[in-house]
């Protein structure tokens, strides 16, 4: 059975089931948007909230979403992948590629990043689109942004940093602009790699050339 997305009022009602879940309207809006109204994701967030300590009154909604959903939604997504009629490890590899590459997640780049053959990736995309986890087009996107946040959190910081470096290499090999390559290096911890420093410096100089001094400062500082 495929459940239709919940509306905002239904999301608010479901999230308010627990005794410790006093939500502001803004937080409900953020969670509803992040879950895309997906009943199973909203339910996962609600179960987490019911067993969580109350959030401080001054907590930013986006920060609250990060605290609330990562572990529970990550487990929910993994459980859902196991039930799909495709190899779970390949599905997870593709979803992690889409999560890390983000705006650069076209199908050939995702295939190279995940180490999967394009025909296999096409079949996996069809499976994930049918299940409602991905939307397909020129670039692959998550139907619910909360899934991307959960997958990145499940990766852990060290593996996530290395994945962004790997993404930068793949994008350069595919002839992406230096700005796109450097964007991933900004997410990595400094690790003394001359190649990474050179790519950041190149992107910083290009930013300076087009008059974007703020971006140039960020890029060149990271290069140093």
N, C-alpha and C positions, 0 to 999 in steps of 0.2 A: 504494500500500500504506500503510495506517495502522498505525503501530507503537504498541503499548501502552506506557503509562508504565513507566519502569524503577523497580524497587524500590531500597531504600537500599543493599543490598549490591552490586547491579549498578552503581549510580551510583558507589559507592566504587571498584569495580574499573576502571570506565572512566576515572575521574579520576586513577587511580594509574598510568596507562600511561607517562607521561613520566618521564625520569630525574631531574627536578628537583622532582617533585611529592610532597613528604612532607606528607600531610594529617593533621590531627588529626581525631578523630571528630566534634568539634563543627563544624568547617568543612564536613565532608562533609554533616552534617545540614542546615546552613544552605543549602548549594548545592542539595541535593536538594529542599528545600522551595521555594527560589526558582525552580528549574527545573520544579517540578511533576512531576519524573521524565521530562520530555520528552526523548527520545533526541537530537533534533537540537540542543537547547540544552545538554544535558550534554556532547555531543560538541564543541560550539563552545567551551565552557569548558575542556575537556580540551586542545584544540589550542592555546588561548591559554597555558595553564599549561605545556605542553611547551616553549614558546618564551620563557618568562618567567624572570626572575631569581628565585631562592628568596625567599619572603616572610619577613620577620623573625619570630622565634618568638613575639613578644608581639603580633603583629597581631591585632586583633579580627576575628572571623569575618565580621561584616557589612561591615566596611571592606575585607576581603580580597575579598569578593564584588564590591563596587563596583570595585575595581581590576582584577579578573580579567575581568569579563564585558562591560563596557560597549561597547567598540569592536567586539569580535568578534561578540557577540550582536546588536548594532545592525546590522552588515552582514548577518548571517544572516537577520534579520527582513526587511530590505529586499529581499534576494534572494528570500525566500519570497513577499513581496507581489507581485513582478513576475510570478511564476508563477500567480497567482490570476486567475480569469476576471472581474475587475472592474478599473476604472481605478485604476492604482497611486497616483496623486496624491490621489485621493479617499479611498482606503483609508488612506493615511498621514495625511491630515488628520483622519480620524475617530479613528485610533489615538492621535494626539497629543492630541486633545480628551479622550479617555478618560484618558490619562496625566496630563494637567494637572488636569482636574476631579476625578479620583479619586473620593472618596465622593459627589460631587455629579453624577456622570456618568449622569443619566437621558437617555433618547433625545432628547426635545425640546431640552434644554440643550446636548447634544452637537451637535445639528443647528445650533442658532443659533451656537454658538461656532465651529464649523468652516465656517460659511457654506454649508452644504449643505441641500437640500430634504429634508423628512422622508421622503417616499417613497424617495428615493435612499439615505438613511441606513438605512432598513429593509432594503433590498437588500444594502447593504454589511455590515450586522450579520449577516445570514443567511450571507453568504459567509465572514466571519471566525469565526462560530460553527462552521460546518461544517469549517473548517480547524483549529479548536482553539485559536485565539488569544484569542477572547473567550468569555465565558459571558454569556448574556442573562437578564434578569429585569426587575424594576422599574428596576434600575441596571445599567449595563454594567461588567463586571469582566474583568481579564486572568486567563486560566487559569493563567499563570505570572508571578509578581511580577517575575521577572528581566527580562521583556520591557518592563514599565513603566520600570524603572530604566534599561534600555538606551536606550529612546526619549527619556527626559528628558535623558540624557547626550548623545545625538546632537544634540539641539536646541541645545546650547550655553547658557552662563549668560545672556547678554543676551537671546536670544529667549525663553528660559524665563521670565525675570523679566517681560518684556512680556506673555507669554501668561497669566501669573497675574493681571496687572492686567486684561487683557481678560476673563478668567474672572470676576473680581470684578464688572465692569460687567454682564456677561450675567446673573449670579446676581441682582444688584439689580433688573435689569429684569424678571426672572421672579418677583420678590417673595420671594426667599430671606431668611432671618433675617440680621440684621447680623453675627452670629457667623460664618456661613458666608462672607459677603462678606469680612470682615476676615481670615479664615484664609488666603485667597489673597493678600491684600495683605501679610501677614507674610512671604511668600516673595519679594516684590519688593524691589529696592533702593530706598531713599528717593529720590524724584525731585521733591519740592517741589510736589505736587499737592494743592490744598486739598480736593478731593473725597475723595481717599484718606485724608487726615488726619482729615477729619470722620467717615468710616466707621469708622476705627480708634478714634477717641475715643468714638463712640457704642457700639461693642462693648465698649470698656474700661469705660465707665460701667455698662453692663448687667452685666458680670462683677463689678464692685464691688458692685452692688446685690444680687447673689445670694451675696455673700460669698467669691467666688473672687479673692482678692487677688493671687495669683501671675499668673493670666491677665490681670487688670486691669493689672498692672505692665508685662507684656510688650506689651500692646496700646497703652497710653498712652505708653510709651517710644517705640514705633515711630511713633506719631502725631506726637510732638515731633520 
